[in-house]
Each structure stands twice: as C-alpha cells, then as structure tokens.
Amino acid sequence: MSVLMINTNRSVPHVAPIGLEYVCNSLLRENIEFDFLDLNFDREKVIYSKLQENNVDVVGISMRNTDSLTLTTTELFIPGYKKLVERIKNTKDCKVVFGGSGFSTMPREILEYIGADFGVVSYGEEALPKLVRAVREGGDLAKIDNLIWRKNGKFQVNRCTTGDYENIPVKRRNIIRNLGYYRTYGIANIEDQRGCDRCCGFCCEIGSVGRKIVTRKIAYVIEELKELKSMGIDHVYFTNSEFNVSELEHRIEFCEQLIKSKVGITWTVSINPEPDTMPPKLLDLMRKAGCQEILMGADSGSNEILASMQKGHTVEDTEKCTENMRKANIRPLPSYIIGWPGESSETIDETFAHIERSRYETPVIFVGIRIFPNTKIARIAKDEGIIKTDADLLYPVFYQPERALREFAPIVRRKIKLLSDANCLYPTRGVNFLNQLIQNVYLRGGFTSSGYVDFIDRLNNLSRKEKLGLITKTALDFALPFRRRFIPTAERD
C-alpha cells in the first residue's frame, strides 16, 4: 500500500509547497511508501491514473489558501477541492486527508464542506505517519495529536502540539521541484522556526503555526541551505511568521554559524518592525550572513490604526527599523493594509506621508481586510452584524468591502501616482489566459509538447463560463495596458 501526496495550489504567484515537502520527509523517515504529484507540473488526470494503477490507500492534499485573499478579485478555491475529493472517491476507495496553512484556518468548516475523511491542523510531521499506520492497522485515532476526524458522525479535534519539531532531522529538499520553482518564479524557501506570539488583529497564522515559538537546530538548517545551494538555488525566503519573534541570542547565533559555514546563499526574511528586537548588531550580522532584504508588516502610517490593530509597534518604530536596515545595507520592503475599522482619508494621508518620508523603493499596499476566525476583526464583524458565526467565513468576507472599493481604493490609486521615489505594488487581479500558457510550458523547461497538452487538459477542466471569463480577461489585458501585470506597477513613466 502507498500514500499519494498532492500539491494542488495553482494560484499565482506559485510558491513551492515547503510544508508538504517537510511532511513527505516524515514519511521517508518512517519508511512509508509514497508518490508525490504537483499540479504545477503534473496533469490532474495523472492523479486518477495513479489511483487506478497503484495500491493507494491514503491521499494527502495540501491547502495553502482558501481563496485569493484580495478584495478586488475575490476567488474561492474550496469548491475546486470539493470536486477533487469527489473525483478521487469515485476513482478509488481510499482515505483523503487535508492539511496546510489554509486548511488550518477553518479546519472543521472546510472538512465538512469538502467531504474529506481527515484533517491535520498545524504541525503534520508526526501526525500524518501515525494516521497512515492507524488507517492500515486500525490504531486509536484519538491518540494522534493535531488530527481532526469524525466519530459517530461528529467531528473530534485532538489536542494540538508542536511535537518534537526542534529535533526533526535534516530535511531532504529533492522531493519537490525546487529548482523548477526557483527558475520560473525566483522563489525558493526554507523554514527554521514556527510560531508567533504577537496578536495582530487580522492575522490568521496562529491557526497554522500556533503561539508557541519553536526553533530548529541551526546545524540542520545550514545543511538544508547547502543542499538548496548545490541544486543551483542562490536565494531563499525564510517562511517563518516573523524572523524576530524568537530569542535575540538565537538569531545572533544563527547568523554567526551561517557566516562560518560559508554556504554562499542570500536570503530574505519577514519581521515585525520593532527596533528592540532588530538592533544594529543583529542587522550587521544578517547582512554578513547573506540577508539582502527584509519584508516588514508596517501595515499603517497611523499610530491610531496600528494601536487598534494590536500591532505592538508605532510608525516611529517602523522608521527607526528602516533607518537601521539601510545602515546595514539591507533593503526594507514594507507592506500596508488599508481598510481597518477607523480608516479614513486622513489616516490614508498619514500612511502615504510616512511612505514618502521613508523613501521606500517598493512598498506593497493592500486594500481590504479579509476576515478570518479567532481574530479581533472577526469579533468586530460579529459585533457589527457582518457575520454570525465562523462558518460564515468559509466564503471570503471582507470588512466594509463597498467602502474599501468605492472610497479607499481610488484614494490609494491617486496617491500611488504621486509618490516621487517609489514604484508601489498594488495587487489587483488573477492571471490571464496567456500567462497560464506561458507559465505552464516554462515550468517544464521550455515550449514542449507536454506543456501544451497539460495546458489544454487544464482548460478542459473549466466550465464554459470559466473559459469565457479567462479569454475575456486576456482580451482586456491587451486592450488596456495598465492591466498587463499580475501585480501592476504604478509606473512614473
């Protein structure tokens, strides 16, 4: 018997499924036979061929996102997962288990909707091998941490733990096509810690990583970086929630050991803009160790909004971190969210005054607050009658979307054009017909016949309405130049 692991995330920009690869490593360590399919490379019909040809008893599926997360082009992915589960069940009598960051935000609601047998919430490295053995040998499901399952028709949620994450051995990075992702999209990733103890009012990551901060052994992380470098990957992104939520001493030690190792790989991290946890000494070590840029959740240029968001930092903190990064020769990349309760034209003015004052090269601005369960914005939405229960959030719900689109978005677009020193990224829409064709064939290393066949196969899985919408988008993109990028740049020229 074998396990079939599937990456179904085709949303743009494509990101290598690092969590799924880490779980596959656990199957390897437990000598559990498995196949891996990635729908960014493999045709969907290969799934059903393998189910028929091989003795598959468990199918593991990763759900990275429940939807597109953008207000301007809201797209729900969950119906596609439901169809996939139905097709798998119709092809083979097997158990289907879901996991991933998207799944962990609303595990009970998602599992009920898509009709899968099991779900793994948060940490899956120990849970999945135990579940596979329980399915095969009739083990006690109640003893598997992080598992959600049905008992007598009712969902049971086992206790959530971090397990032995700190001591998981070196993870092999040759299961997924990391070099293919890197060459096509410039994205390769690695993880050296999990957890976040901050309480940002809109963040859903607590469901997938928890509040307890756990770190991997530094030597293991460096070995993983060496393997990625040996593949031809020169730059990685650390997928940790925030680089600076762990102990300062650990971050310093990590940089010092990375410098000594002479791996020769550059990297990017995300941080909370807190000067106390990002002192000049650490930033200097990060630069020497290869850090080139830092993503900052600045989120607003209004201290009033930041306090309401429970961000734990001020505008002055963001600007101090920016100053320190530049002194260390590290590029700051801040992001902002417009539309929090209390947002107004005045607070937006404050945000853009801060961006102009800080002279950022590429700030990223999102308009619209996606509401997720167990967050402050969800509590506000309930108090205001926008939602009744967390189940309402299975479909994308934004806070005051009409006001965000009609009032805030036009202000943001006007102000972007007035920025003197920045090209501002403003995520707006999904990819078009031509993009899909080019990306699909390029993923295979060139314009090959298999690339075309796979592209046509994907189109055949779309409804007539979906095909028409995709072709219409393409026509509009060619007719209207400002639509020609997935994340269009407000170009000064």
N, C-alpha and C positions, 0 to 999 in steps of 0.2 A: 504494500500500500504506500501511497505517496501523498504529498501535500502540494497544491498548486498555489503559488503566491502571485498576486496580480497588482500592478500599479495601474490604476485607471485614470489618474489625473492628467488630462489633456489640456487643462486651462492654461492660458497664456499669462505671464511668461512661464514656460515649462521649467520645473525645478526637479532636480534629481531626487528620487524618493529615499532619502537617507534613513529615515525611521524604519522603512520596510527592509532596507539592506541590513540594518542592525539586527532586526528580528530574525532575518534569514541566517545571520551569523549564529544565532542561538540554536536554530535547527541544525546547523552544521555541527556545533559542539555536542549536541545530543544525538548525533548520528541518525537524524530523521531525514529520509529522502524527500527532496522537493524539486519542483521545477519553478522557474521564475519567468513571468511574462510582463512586458512593459508595453502598454498600448501606445506609447510614443514611438515605438519601434516595431511592434508586432501587430498584425491584423487581429481584430477581435475574433474572427472565426477560428483562429488558432486555439483559443480557449476551448471551444466546443470539440475541436479535433482531439486535443489532449485529453479531455474528459472521456471521450469515447475510446481512445486508444490505450490510455493508461489506467491503472487501478487507483484512481484518485479518490480518497475518502474525505479529505478536508480541503476547502478552498479558502485562502486568506486574502482579503481585499483591503487595501489602504484607502481611506477617505481623507484627503488633505484639506479640502474645502467643501462646505455645504453649498456655497453659492459664490458668485463673482465678487461679492463684498463691496461693490461700487454702486452708488445711488443712480448714477447716470445710465448705467447699463446693467440693471439687475437681471441676473440669470441664475436660475435654480438648478443645481446639478443632481439633487437627490432623486428625481424621477428616473434619471438615467441609471442610477444604481439599482433602483427597484426593478427596472426592466432587465438589467444584467442578472440579478438574483433569480428572477423568474426563468430566464433562458438557461441558466446553469442548472436549476432544479428540474427543468423539463428535459435536460440532456442527461443528467446523471443523478443518481440517488446518493447525495453526499451532504456533508455539513458545511455551511458557509459561515465564516466568522469575519467580522469587520473590526478595524482599528484605525488609528491615525488621529491627528490633531483635530481635524474637522469632526470626526465621529465623536470624539471625547467631549465636545462642547455640549451635546444633547444626546447622550447615548441611548437613553430609554426611548425617547421620542423617535429617533432615527431607526432604531432596531425594530420598533413596532411598525413603522411605515414601510421599510424596505423588505421586511419579511425574512431577514437572515436568522440563523439559529443562535449565534453567539456574538458577543462584542467584547473587545478588550479595551478597557479605559486606561488611558495614560500609559504606564510602563508595560511593554509587552514582551520584553526579552525573556522573562521567566514564565509568563502566563501562557504563551502560545505553545511551547513544547509540552507543558503539563496538560494543556487542553487536548492536544493531539493524542497523547498517551491515554487520557481519560476517555476520549471518544473510542479508541481502539480496544482498550482493556476494561472499560466500564468503571473508571475511577470516580471518586467523590468530587463533583463539580464545586461543591460548597467550600472546598479547601483550596481552591485556586484563586489567589489574590488578583484583584483588578478585573475579574470576569463578571459580565452581566449575562444572565441566562434565564430561561423560562422553567418554572417548576409549577406543575398543575395549572398551566395557563397564565401564571403571574410572573412578572419579572423579579428576579433576585439579583441584588447588586452586592457582590462580595467586597470585603474590605479593600481599600486602596493603599498600596505601599510602594516604596521605591525599590524594594527588594535589595539585591546585592549589587546595585548599579556601579558603585565605586570600584568594585573588584572584577568587573567583567573583563576578560582577557582582551588582548589586541584584536580589533575587528578587521576582517579582510574587506577590501574595497573593490574586489573584482567581480562581484555578483551582478551589480547593475552596470550599465554602460556609462560610467562616469566621464570618460574621455569624450564620448559622443555628446553628452550634455555640455561639457566644457567647450568643445569646439563650436558647437552650434549656438549656444546661448551665453557663453562666457561665465557659466555658473558651475562651480563645484563647491561642495560643502563638507563640514565636519562638525562634530559636537564634542565638547569636553566638559559640559556641566548641564544640569537640568534644574528647573525650579525657579520661582521668583516670589519674593516676599513683599513686593510692592502691591499697592491696592488701586491701581489706575481704574477709574470709574467706568471704562468702556472695554477693558481688556478681557478676552475670553481664554487666554492661555493657561490660566490656573487650572481649568478642566483637564488640560492635556499634560501639564508638567508639574502641577501642584505647587504649594508654597515652600516646601522644604527644599533647600538648596543642597544638591549633592554634586560632587566633582569626581571626575575620573582621574586615575593615576596619570601623572604628567608623562611618564615614560611611555605609556600605552598610546597617548595622543600623539606624541612625537613619532612613534613607529608608524602610526596611521598616516601622518603627514608625509613621511618618507615614501610610503607606498604610492600615495597620490602623485608625489613628485616624480617617481620612477615611471609613471604612466604618461608623463608629459604635461601634467597639470601644474601650472605655475602660480595660481592664485586661488584661494579658498575663502569661503564665507563661513564664519562660526555661527551656527544656528541657535546658540544659546539664547534664552529670553533676553538677558542683558549681561554683558561681559562683566560689569562692575557690581553685580549683586552678591558675588562670593567674596570671601575674605581678601583684603588687600594683599596680605602676605602671600596668599596662594597665587594671585595674579602676578606678583613680582617674581616669585619662584618660577612660574611657568615661562615668563619671558626670558629669565636668565638661563634656564635649561634649553630653551629653544635657540637662543643665541649660541650656546656652547655646541649644540648639535650640528649647526651649520647645514640645516636642511635646504636653505636657499629658496623658500617659498614665501610669497607675500600673502597678506590676508586682510580681511575686513571684519569688523565686529559691530554689534549694536550696543548702545549704552543708555542709561538714564543720565541726563546732563546734571550731574552732581559733582561739583568741584572737589569735595572732601574725599570722594571715592575714586576720583581720577586726578591725583596730584601730578605735578610736573615730573617727578621721579618715575612714576609708572608710565607716563606717556613717552618719555625719552627711551625707556626700555622697550616699550611696544614698538616704537619706530625702528630701533636697532634690531628687533626680532623679526621685522618684516611687515608690521602693520602700516598700511598706506592710507586707509580712510576709515572713518567711524560714522556709523549711522546713529543719529540722535533723535529720540522721541521728544522733540521740543514741544510739539502739539499746539502751542498758542503763544502769542506775544502779549497776552493779557494776564496779569497776575490774578485777577479776579476769576477768570475762566480756569486757570491752572489749579487754583485752590479748590474750586468746585469739582474739578476732575479728580481730585485727590492725587495729584501728580507728585507732590513731595519736593518739587523744585520750583524756582522762580525764573522769570525772564532774565534776571541778572545772573543767575546760576548758568543758564544756557550760554550767555555771552561770555562769562568767565571761562567756561569749558572750551568754547570756540577759540578764545584767545590763547589758552594753554595748548590746544591742539596745533594751532598754527605755529607756535613757537617750537613745537616738537616736529614740525614739518609733516603733520598728518592732516589730511583733508577732511573737514567736517561736512557731513551730509544730513541736514536736519529735515524732519517731516512735520507736517502740521495737519490738524483736523479742524475743519470749520463746521459749526452747527451744533455745538454743545448747548444745553439749556442756558439761557442768558446771553447767547451770542447776539451781536448787533453790528450795525455798520461801524460803530465806534470801536468795538473790540477787534473787528477785522482791520480797521485802520491801525490799531496798535500792533497787530501781528505783522502787517506789511512794513510799518515803520521800523520794527525790530529786524526784519529780514534785510531791509535796505541798509540799516545801520551796521549790520553784521557782515555785509558784503558776501553773502553766500553765493557760490557758483551755481549750485543746482539744488535749491530747496524743492521738496515734494509737498504738494498740497492736495488733501482730500476734502471734498465737500460731502457732508452727510455722515451721521453716526449710526452704524449698524448696531442693533440692539441684540445682545446675547444674554443667555440666562446667568443668574447669580452675579450680576454686576450692578453698580449703582445706577446706571442708565436704565436698566431693566426695572429697578424699583421705582424710579421716577416715572417711567412709562406706565407702570401699573397704577400708581397714584393718580396719574392724569387720565387714566382710562384708555390709553393707547392699546394696551394688551391686557388680557385677563389672567392667563397662565403662561408658563414657559413653553407649553406645547404650541402656542401661537407663533413662536419664533422659528419654527421649522421652516416656514417660508420667510424670506428676507423682510424684516421690518426695520425701518429707519425712523429716527426721531424727527418729527415735523418735516417730512420729506418735501411737501409742497413749498414751505417757506425756504428750505435749503436750495431748491431748484430755481424758484422764481425770484428770490431776493438775494441770497448769499452767492450763488454761482455766478450771476452776472457781475457782481461787485468784484469777485475774485478774478474773473477773466479780465476785467478792465485794469485792475491793479497789476496783474502779471505783466501786461504790456508796458506798464510804466516803470518796471524795475530796470535800473540802469546797469547793474553789474551781474545779473543772473538770468540764466535760462531755466525757467520754472517748469517742473514736470507736473502735469495735471491729468491723472488717469481718467479716461472717459469711456472707453468702449472695448468691445471684444475684437478679435482678429477677423479679417475678411477671407473671402474665398481664395484669392490669390496667395495671401500669406500662408494659408493652410497647405496649399500645394507646394510652395517653395520650401516651407519648413519641413514638410514630410519627406520630400526627396532628399533634402540636405542632411537630415538626420541619418540617412543611410550612406552618407559619404559622397553623394553626387546624384545626378539625374539618371537614376537607374530605373529599369522596368519595374522592379519590385516596389519602388517608391510610388510610381504612378498607379500600380494595381492596388496598393494599400489605400491610396487617396480615393480612388473610385469606390473601393469597398466601404470606406467611411461614409462617403456621400450616400451610398445605397441604404445605410442605416438611418438616414434622416428622413423625416416626413416631407411631403411635398411643400408644406408651408415653411419648414425649416430651410429647405434648399432654396426656395424663392427668396427668403429673407437674407440668406448668405450672399446670393448673387446680387441682390439689390444693394446690400452694403458695399460690395465691391464696386458697383457702378457709381455709387455716391462718392466713394473714396477717390475714384479717378476724376469725377466731375468737380469735386471740392477739395482742393489741395490741402486745406488745413486738417482734413480727416485722414491723411495718409500714413499716420503712425499710430501704433497701439497706444503709446504714451506720447501724445503730441507735444512738441516743444513750442512754447510761445516765443518764436524767434524775433529778435530785434530787427533783423534784416529782411 
